[in-house]
Structures are given as C-alpha cells and as structure tokens.
Amino acid sequence: MKRVKEALENLGFHKEMGRYFSHPDTELLIEFPPGPLSIGNSPVSSIQTMIIGNSTLNLLTPTQCVMDRLAAFYHWDDVQSLKQAILVAALHDVDMEYIAEWSIQEGKNELFNRFRADLDISTSKQH
C-alpha cells in the first residue's frame, strides 16, 4: 500500500481515512478494498480489463457492479446504493438471473424483488 500511496500522491491525491484517497478536482474517492475481492459473501472469480495506453485497468462487469451496489443496500440499508444499482442495470446489459440467484444466497430475495420492481418502474418511465 505504501507504493500505491506514493504513486497517488504524485498525481495529487491525498489519503483519507482507511483505504480511501481523494483528489481536490473531484468529489469522488478511490478505494482499495482488502483482498480477496468479494461482493457480499461471494468471491469475485473473474473481472473485465480495459487497456488505456500502456496501462491495464481491472474492472467489475456491469452485473458485478449491480451486485456490489445491491450488497450495500442489502447489508447496510443504503438506499443511494439501490439507486446506483438501478442506474447501472438500466444502462447496461446485466445477468438478472445471476443477480437473483446471488441475492437468494445472500438471504435477500425480498430486497431483490424491491430492486426489480424499482428497476421496472424506472425503465418504464424512460420509454
């Protein structure tokens, strides 16, 4: 983490509490969660990569992003995260069956049904 901190400081970032870094030009934070990477109680077994110049960026898939946001909603009652999950699911092709199965494993089937209903309402307003 020391090398990450030094590299980010060279780019103008400042270490916030814990594993978060901020930059004065944005309200967004960068987080470096401890490994192994997981979403809720499920380890992440595959990731997407994006190549930008000479750098490779490892990313969650849209489906994993929705699951990550739903995990915050499911476990911490974070309604903002529910809204973010809806936005991602509305804009990207996600594996809704996989998300439903994962939600059942997390013991959150009823909250998944709320997400699905809210998503349906959101997408019907767009048409």
VOKE-977881 format. One record per residue: residue number from 1; residue in one letter; x negated, y negated, z negated of N, C-alpha, C, O in turn. Coordinates in Angstrom, 3 decimals, m for minus. Atoms other than C-alpha are relative to their C-alpha. Layout:
<NUM, "A", <X, Y, Z>, <X, Y, Z>, <X, Y, Z>, <X, Y, Z>> ...
***
This chain:
<1, "M", <m0.829, 1.188, 0.000>, <0.000, 0.000, 0.000>, <m0.874, m1.253, 0.000>, <m0.440, m2.312, 0.453>> <2, "K", <0.890, 1.150, 0.033>, <m2.982, m2.288, m0.534>, <m0.299, m0.504, 1.412>, <m0.322, m1.711, 1.652>> <3, "R", <0.288, 0.389, m1.384>, <m3.799, m2.242, 3.208>, <1.228, m0.644, 0.648>, <1.101, m1.595, 1.419>> <4, "V", <m1.236, 0.569, m0.536>, <m0.151, m2.933, 4.077>, <0.161, m1.421, m0.521>, <0.476, m2.337, 0.238>> <5, "K", <m0.135, 1.324, 0.623>, <m0.074, m5.856, 1.634>, <m0.961, m0.993, 0.664>, <m0.564, m2.110, 0.998>> <6, "E", <0.985, 0.880, m0.626>, <m3.268, m7.330, 3.113>, <0.395, m0.355, 1.436>, <0.286, m1.511, 1.847>> <7, "A", <m0.387, 0.239, m1.387>, <m2.029, m6.931, 6.693>, <1.188, m0.960, 0.082>, <1.206, m1.866, 0.915>> <8, "L", <m1.180, 0.867, m0.021>, <1.325, m8.553, 5.930>, <m0.330, m1.411, m0.476>, <0.212, m2.385, 0.049>> <9, "E", <0.399, 1.338, 0.465>, <m0.274, m11.417, 4.016>, <m0.706, m0.764, 1.111>, <m0.551, m1.979, 1.227>> <10, "N", <0.664, 0.638, m1.146>, <m2.419, m12.112, 7.089>, <1.006, m0.525, 1.028>, <0.687, m1.417, 1.815>> <11, "L", <m1.069, 0.427, m0.910>, <0.859, m12.512, 9.016>, <0.930, m1.026, m0.648>, <1.916, m1.441, m0.038>> <12, "G", <m0.810, 1.014, 0.670>, <2.289, m14.962, 6.463>, <1.062, 0.544, m0.934>, <1.869, m0.226, m1.456>> <13, "F", <m0.967, m0.589, 0.923>, <4.342, m12.512, 4.377>, <m0.513, m0.097, m1.428>, <m1.717, m0.187, m1.672>> <14, "H", <0.335, 0.025, 1.416>, <4.432, m12.615, 0.601>, <0.707, 1.156, m0.691>, <1.870, 1.442, m0.409>> <15, "K", <m0.590, m1.126, 0.728>, <5.013, m9.667, m1.729>, <1.019, m0.528, m0.996>, <0.734, m1.416, m1.800>> <16, "E", <m1.057, 0.301, 0.963>, <8.274, m9.930, m3.613>, <m0.021, 1.099, m1.054>, <m1.006, 1.827, m1.176>> <17, "M", <m0.052, m1.051, 1.005>, <9.364, m7.661, m6.414>, <m0.008, 1.377, 0.648>, <0.583, 1.593, 1.706>> <18, "G", <0.036, m1.383, m0.462>, <8.645, m3.992, m5.957>, <m0.653, 0.164, 1.348>, <m1.798, m0.240, 1.553>> <19, "R", <0.539, m0.368, m1.315>, <8.185, m2.867, m2.380>, <0.490, m0.908, 1.114>, <0.492, m0.505, 2.277>> <20, "Y", <m0.569, 0.929, m0.969>, <9.659, m5.915, m0.625>, <m0.975, m1.126, 0.335>, <m1.744, m1.586, m0.508>> <21, "F", <0.818, 1.109, m0.468>, <7.927, m8.582, 1.458>, <0.911, m1.010, 0.697>, <1.852, m0.636, 1.396>> <22, "S", <m0.786, 1.057, m0.637>, <9.331, m11.924, 2.591>, <m0.917, m0.887, 0.826>, <m2.134, m0.904, 0.640>> <23, "H", <0.713, 0.951, m0.844>, <8.319, m14.499, 5.179>, <0.800, m1.298, m0.020>, <2.029, m1.259, 0.034>> <24, "P", <m0.733, 1.273, 0.092>, <9.177, m18.225, 4.989>, <0.852, m0.328, 1.234>, <1.738, m1.178, 1.151>> <25, "D", <m0.751, 0.293, m1.213>, <10.532, m18.192, 8.572>, <1.285, 0.817, 0.154>, <2.006, 0.646, 1.137>> <26, "T", <m1.208, m0.823, m0.098>, <13.320, m15.667, 7.865>, <0.538, 0.324, m1.392>, <m0.202, 0.354, m2.376>> <27, "E", <m0.624, m0.419, 1.259>, <15.783, m14.686, 5.161>, <m0.084, 1.512, m0.175>, <0.232, 2.028, m1.247>> <28, "L", <0.070, m1.452, 0.048>, <15.206, m11.007, 5.980>, <m1.229, 0.459, m0.775>, <m2.253, m0.223, m0.806>> <29, "L", <1.110, m0.599, 0.734>, <12.988, m8.787, 3.850>, <m0.479, 1.245, 0.720>, <0.288, 1.890, 1.435>> <30, "I", <0.552, m1.274, m0.452>, <10.707, m5.934, 4.837>, <m0.132, 0.867, m1.237>, <m0.636, 0.422, m2.269>> <31, "E", <0.066, m0.940, 1.120>, <10.967, m2.880, 2.589>, <m0.838, 1.199, 0.403>, <m0.754, 1.675, 1.535>> <32, "F", <0.774, m1.215, m0.188>, <8.553, 0.014, 2.257>, <0.429, 1.008, m1.053>, <m0.169, 1.089, m2.126>> <33, "P", <m0.497, m0.963, 0.993>, <10.535, 2.767, 0.524>, <m0.989, 1.137, m0.215>, <m1.770, 1.466, 0.678>> <34, "P", <0.889, m1.128, 0.267>, <8.694, 5.628, m1.138>, <0.415, 1.210, 0.844>, <1.587, 1.353, 1.194>> <35, "G", <m0.285, m1.198, m0.786>, <8.453, 8.886, 0.808>, <0.333, 1.171, m0.885>, <0.149, 1.082, m2.099>> <36, "P", <m0.373, m0.114, m1.399>, <9.624, 11.232, 1.856>, <1.284, m0.777, 0.277>, <2.141, m0.922, m0.595>> <37, "L", <m1.153, 0.775, m0.401>, <12.176, 9.189, 3.756>, <1.255, 0.859, m0.072>, <1.284, 1.974, 0.449>> <38, "S", <m1.266, m0.717, 0.078>, <15.728, 10.243, 2.961>, <1.147, m0.993, 0.084>, <0.982, m2.188, m0.162>> <39, "I", <m1.225, 0.784, m0.031>, <19.257, 8.987, 3.427>, <0.957, 0.692, m0.954>, <1.388, 1.819, m0.708>> <40, "G", <m0.770, m0.663, 1.044>, <21.313, 9.662, 0.338>, <m0.822, 1.156, m0.530>, <m1.970, 0.968, m0.934>> <41, "N", <0.705, m1.184, 0.492>, <20.356, 13.191, m0.688>, <m0.620, 0.831, 1.118>, <m1.131, 1.922, 0.866>> <42, "S", <0.480, m0.768, m1.150>, <19.294, 14.284, 2.818>, <m1.301, m0.571, 0.547>, <m1.361, m1.752, 0.889>> <43, "P", <1.252, 0.482, m0.588>, <15.695, 14.057, 4.041>, <0.182, m0.289, 1.492>, <0.951, 0.388, 2.174>> <44, "V", <m0.025, 0.337, m1.421>, <15.186, 12.419, 7.452>, <m1.003, 0.900, 0.696>, <m2.193, 0.883, 0.384>> <45, "S", <0.881, m0.959, m0.665>, <13.801, 15.071, 9.768>, <m0.527, m0.505, 1.341>, <m1.531, 0.004, 1.839>> <46, "S", <0.488, 0.539, m1.273>, <13.453, 13.032, 12.971>, <0.274, m1.496, 0.044>, <1.211, m1.999, m0.576>> <47, "I", <m0.146, 1.446, m0.151>, <13.033, 9.400, 13.911>, <m0.184, m0.355, 1.465>, <m0.699, 0.444, 2.246>> <48, "Q", <0.245, 0.517, m1.335>, <13.027, 7.328, 17.078>, <m1.256, m0.852, m0.046>, <m1.622, m1.383, m1.095>> <49, "T", <1.155, 0.882, m0.078>, <9.969, 5.469, 18.242>, <0.215, m1.017, 1.109>, <0.872, m0.744, 2.113>> <50, "M", <m0.033, 1.064, m0.997>, <9.647, 2.214, 20.139>, <m1.427, m0.514, 0.128>, <m2.087, m0.809, m0.869>> <51, "I", <1.351, 0.491, m0.224>, <6.409, 1.109, 21.713>, <0.083, m1.461, 0.409>, <0.771, m1.820, 1.365>> <52, "I", <0.070, 1.426, m0.277>, <5.708, m2.612, 21.656>, <m1.477, m0.346, 0.143>, <m2.223, m0.351, m0.836>> <53, "G", <1.419, 0.255, m0.237>, <2.405, m3.499, 23.260>, <m0.816, 1.234, m0.334>, <m0.591, 2.312, 0.215>> <54, "N", <0.847, m1.113, 0.421>, <m0.214, m1.325, 21.592>, <0.488, 0.644, m1.288>, <m0.196, 1.496, m1.854>> <55, "S", <m0.505, m0.490, 1.289>, <1.952, m0.591, 18.551>, <1.201, 0.908, 0.188>, <1.997, 0.727, 1.110>> <56, "T", <m1.140, m0.891, 0.024>, <4.414, 2.181, 17.832>, <0.812, m0.289, m1.249>, <0.284, m0.274, m2.361>> <57, "L", <m0.901, 0.301, 1.100>, <7.409, 1.328, 15.669>, <0.907, 1.204, m0.206>, <1.582, 1.642, 0.725>> <58, "N", <m0.869, m1.118, 0.339>, <9.204, 4.187, 13.908>, <1.315, m0.544, m0.528>, <1.332, m1.395, m1.416>> <59, "L", <m1.311, 0.528, 0.317>, <12.939, 3.612, 13.614>, <0.994, 1.104, m0.333>, <0.851, 2.247, 0.103>> <60, "L", <m1.141, m0.882, 0.173>, <16.076, 5.233, 12.331>, <0.844, m0.071, 1.262>, <0.871, m1.101, 1.936>> <61, "T", <m0.951, 0.016, m1.102>, <18.553, 6.226, 15.016>, <1.229, m0.803, m0.445>, <1.404, m1.031, m1.643>> <62, "P", <m1.235, 0.676, 0.418>, <21.862, 4.317, 15.078>, <0.835, 0.848, m0.967>, <1.399, 0.316, m1.923>> <63, "T", <m0.744, m0.881, 0.912>, <23.522, 7.351, 13.440>, <m0.618, m0.042, m1.394>, <0.103, m0.161, m2.385>> <64, "Q", <0.680, 0.047, 1.296>, <20.899, 7.359, 10.664>, <0.178, m1.361, m0.661>, <0.307, m1.442, m1.882>> <65, "C", <m0.202, 1.339, 0.543>, <21.285, 3.598, 10.249>, <1.385, m0.102, m0.643>, <1.525, m0.642, m1.741>> <66, "V", <m1.346, 0.005, 0.573>, <25.035, 4.008, 9.715>, <0.013, 0.800, m1.301>, <0.605, 0.369, m2.290>> <67, "M", <0.052, m0.832, 1.212>, <24.353, 6.788, 7.200>, <m0.710, m0.730, m1.134>, <m0.273, m0.664, m2.283>> <68, "D", <0.736, 0.749, 1.021>, <21.826, 4.620, 5.357>, <0.879, m1.080, m0.619>, <0.911, m1.241, m1.839>> <69, "R", <m0.890, 1.053, 0.507>, <24.304, 1.751, 5.075>, <1.153, 0.609, m0.793>, <1.566, 0.062, m1.815>> <70, "L", <m1.074, m0.665, 0.744>, <27.052, 4.167, 4.016>, <m0.499, 0.536, m1.343>, <0.247, 0.545, m2.321>> <71, "A", <0.549, m0.474, 1.281>, <24.756, 5.619, 1.341>, <0.031, m1.114, m1.039>, <0.355, m0.870, m2.201>> <72, "A", <m0.059, 1.141, 0.929>, <24.513, 2.152, m0.218>, <1.445, m0.274, m0.416>, <1.714, m0.590, m1.575>> <73, "F", <m1.419, 0.176, 0.323>, <28.300, 1.824, m0.010>, <0.482, 1.118, m0.921>, <1.153, 0.859, m1.920>> <74, "Y", <m0.460, m1.150, 0.774>, <28.900, 5.327, m1.369>, <m0.518, m0.016, m1.436>, <0.238, 0.220, m2.379>> <75, "H", <0.639, m0.187, 1.305>, <26.475, 5.225, m4.267>, <m0.074, m1.257, m0.847>, <m0.210, m1.165, m2.067>> <76, "W", <0.119, 1.248, 0.764>, <26.370, 1.531, m5.253>, <1.189, m0.933, 0.205>, <1.182, m2.079, m0.244>> <77, "D", <m1.208, 0.794, m0.265>, <29.796, 0.321, m4.088>, <m0.347, m1.325, 0.684>, <0.244, m2.362, 0.381>> <78, "D", <0.476, 1.184, m0.712>, <28.021, m2.144, m1.779>, <0.862, m0.227, 1.245>, <0.620, 0.372, 2.293>> <79, "V", <m0.949, 0.244, m1.085>, <30.829, m3.476, 0.429>, <m0.692, m0.644, 1.208>, <m0.296, m0.393, 2.346>> <80, "Q", <0.755, 0.584, m1.109>, <28.357, m5.526, 2.515>, <m0.632, 1.099, 0.855>, <m0.680, 0.979, 2.079>> <81, "S", <0.581, m1.119, m0.740>, <26.666, m2.255, 3.484>, <1.057, 0.732, 0.819>, <0.767, 1.204, 1.918>> <82, "L", <m1.102, m0.580, m0.775>, <30.052, m0.842, 4.555>, <0.226, m0.824, 1.264>, <0.390, m0.267, 2.349>> <83, "K", <m0.194, 0.882, m1.154>, <30.481, m3.860, 6.837>, <m1.127, 0.183, 1.014>, <m0.887, 0.185, 2.221>> <84, "Q", <1.138, m0.207, m0.898>, <26.993, m3.318, 8.259>, <0.129, 1.337, 0.729>, <m0.169, 1.421, 1.920>> <85, "A", <m0.205, m1.312, m0.633>, <27.767, 0.372, 8.920>, <1.043, m0.107, 1.109>, <0.880, 0.483, 2.178>> <86, "I", <m1.046, 0.188, m1.003>, <30.923, m0.672, 10.779>, <m0.556, m0.734, 1.220>, <m0.273, m0.350, 2.355>> <87, "L", <0.585, 0.750, m1.118>, <28.999, m3.200, 12.892>, <m0.894, 0.884, 0.865>, <m0.801, 0.850, 2.092>> <88, "V", <0.901, m0.874, m0.761>, <26.346, m0.658, 13.886>, <0.801, 1.053, 0.759>, <0.543, 1.302, 1.937>> <89, "A", <m0.802, m1.045, m0.650>, <28.916, 2.056, 14.628>, <0.836, m0.560, 1.149>, <1.087, 0.136, 2.133>> <90, "A", <m0.801, 0.614, m1.061>, <30.980, m0.364, 16.716>, <m0.847, m0.340, 1.225>, <m0.340, m0.369, 2.346>> <91, "L", <0.870, 0.449, m1.094>, <27.992, m1.408, 18.822>, <m0.848, 1.103, 0.630>, <m1.413, 0.911, 1.706>> <92, "H", <0.888, m1.060, m0.466>, <26.166, 1.907, 19.256>, <0.719, 1.347, 0.018>, <1.696, 1.560, m0.699>> <93, "D", <m0.509, m1.365, m0.042>, <26.895, 5.498, 20.133>, <m0.560, 0.744, m1.207>, <m1.771, 0.945, m1.307>> <94, "V", <0.438, m0.734, 1.187>, <26.772, 7.383, 16.825>, <0.714, 1.344, m0.048>, <1.794, 1.511, 0.519>> <95, "D", <m0.545, m1.349, 0.141>, <27.414, 11.024, 15.953>, <0.942, 0.018, m1.210>, <0.527, 0.314, m2.331>> <96, "M", <m0.965, 0.130, 1.085>, <30.585, 10.594, 13.904>, <0.234, 1.339, m0.709>, <0.466, 1.365, m1.917>> <97, "E", <m0.178, m1.314, 0.625>, <30.938, 14.342, 13.304>, <m1.130, 0.280, m0.988>, <m0.889, 0.780, m2.087>> <98, "Y", <1.152, m0.195, 0.882>, <27.432, 14.495, 11.826>, <0.116, m0.884, m1.251>, <m0.182, m0.445, m2.362>> <99, "I", <m0.172, 0.916, 1.133>, <28.155, 11.448, 9.642>, <1.085, 0.523, m0.936>, <0.950, 0.427, m2.156>> <100, "A", <m1.076, m0.569, 0.825>, <31.386, 13.089, 8.441>, <m0.509, 1.177, m0.820>, <m0.218, 1.275, m2.012>> <101, "E", <0.557, m1.160, 0.714>, <29.559, 16.321, 7.537>, <m0.945, m0.447, m1.107>, <m0.894, 0.072, m2.223>> <102, "W", <0.925, 0.533, 1.006>, <26.835, 14.386, 5.733>, <0.768, m0.632, m1.163>, <0.399, m0.460, m2.325>> <103, "S", <m0.816, 0.647, 1.033>, <29.482, 12.381, 3.855>, <0.618, 1.028, m0.937>, <0.693, 0.806, m2.146>> <104, "I", <m0.547, m1.081, 0.831>, <31.089, 15.614, 2.641>, <m1.088, 0.549, m0.915>, <m0.839, 0.790, m2.096>> <105, "Q", <1.121, m0.488, 0.818>, <27.664, 16.854, 1.446>, <m0.339, m0.980, m1.121>, <m0.764, m0.571, m2.201>> <106, "E", <0.252, 1.020, 1.019>, <27.263, 13.559, m0.432>, <1.149, m0.078, m1.006>, <1.057, m0.797, m2.002>> <107, "G", <m1.172, 0.034, 0.872>, <30.671, 14.189, m2.051>, <0.821, m1.267, 0.171>, <1.481, m1.709, m0.769>> <108, "K", <m0.630, 1.301, m0.231>, <32.087, 11.030, m0.452>, <0.968, 0.026, 1.184>, <1.050, m0.948, 1.933>> <109, "N", <m0.912, m0.130, m1.124>, <34.694, 12.278, 2.032>, <1.075, m1.090, m0.003>, <1.410, m1.621, 1.056>> <110, "E", <m1.032, 1.041, 0.058>, <37.344, 9.805, 0.804>, <m0.550, m1.351, 0.438>, <0.128, m2.099, 1.143>> <111, "L", <0.601, 1.269, m0.425>, <34.961, 6.867, 1.249>, <m0.335, 0.018, 1.489>, <m0.273, m1.019, 2.151>> <112, "F", <0.208, m0.110, m1.437>, <34.061, 8.172, 4.710>, <1.306, m0.309, 0.733>, <1.298, m0.996, 1.754>> <113, "N", <m1.290, 0.271, m0.626>, <37.775, 8.097, 5.549>, <0.306, m1.490, 0.003>, <0.896, m1.994, 0.959>> <114, "R", <m0.168, 1.455, 0.024>, <37.859, 4.439, 4.478>, <m0.861, m0.641, 1.089>, <m0.394, m1.507, 1.829>> <115, "F", <0.890, 0.514, m1.044>, <34.842, 3.717, 6.704>, <0.616, 0.223, 1.376>, <0.646, m0.685, 2.206>> <116, "R", <m0.562, m0.339, m1.311>, <36.506, 5.483, 9.622>, <1.224, m0.866, 0.306>, <1.372, m1.352, 1.427>> <117, "A", <m1.191, 0.836, m0.195>, <39.788, 3.588, 9.147>, <m0.392, m1.454, 0.258>, <0.160, m2.097, 1.150>> <118, "D", <0.460, 1.378, m0.192>, <37.987, 0.240, 8.821>, <m0.676, m0.167, 1.366>, <m0.522, m1.202, 2.014>> <119, "L", <0.636, 0.033, m1.319>, <35.936, 1.052, 11.938>, <1.064, m0.016, 1.091>, <0.954, m0.779, 2.051>> <120, "D", <m1.073, m0.032, m0.992>, <39.100, 1.900, 13.884>, <0.691, m1.355, 0.094>, <0.995, m1.821, 1.192>> <121, "I", <m0.623, 1.324, 0.012>, <40.665, m1.415, 12.820>, <m0.909, m1.022, 0.688>, <m0.450, m1.839, 1.486>> <122, "S", <0.965, 0.929, m0.567>, <37.509, m3.309, 13.756>, <m0.093, 0.141, 1.522>, <m0.094, m0.857, 2.244>> <123, "T", <0.141, m0.202, m1.441>, <37.199, m1.741, 17.193>, <1.296, m0.297, 0.746>, <1.256, m0.702, 1.907>> <124, "S", <m1.275, 0.312, m0.677>, <40.923, m2.155, 17.965>, <0.169, m1.519, 0.136>, <0.821, m1.983, 1.071>> <125, "K", <m0.066, 1.467, m0.096>, <40.585, m5.909, 17.286>, <m0.855, m0.521, 1.135>, <m0.577, m1.593, 1.672>> <126, "Q", <0.903, 0.426, m1.058>, <37.796, m6.122, 19.855>, <0.591, 0.209, 1.388>, <0.113, m0.370, 2.364>> <127, "H", <m0.571, m0.304, m1.314>, <39.991, m4.787, 22.646>, <1.212, m0.812, 0.283>, <1.812, m0.675, 1.350>> 
***
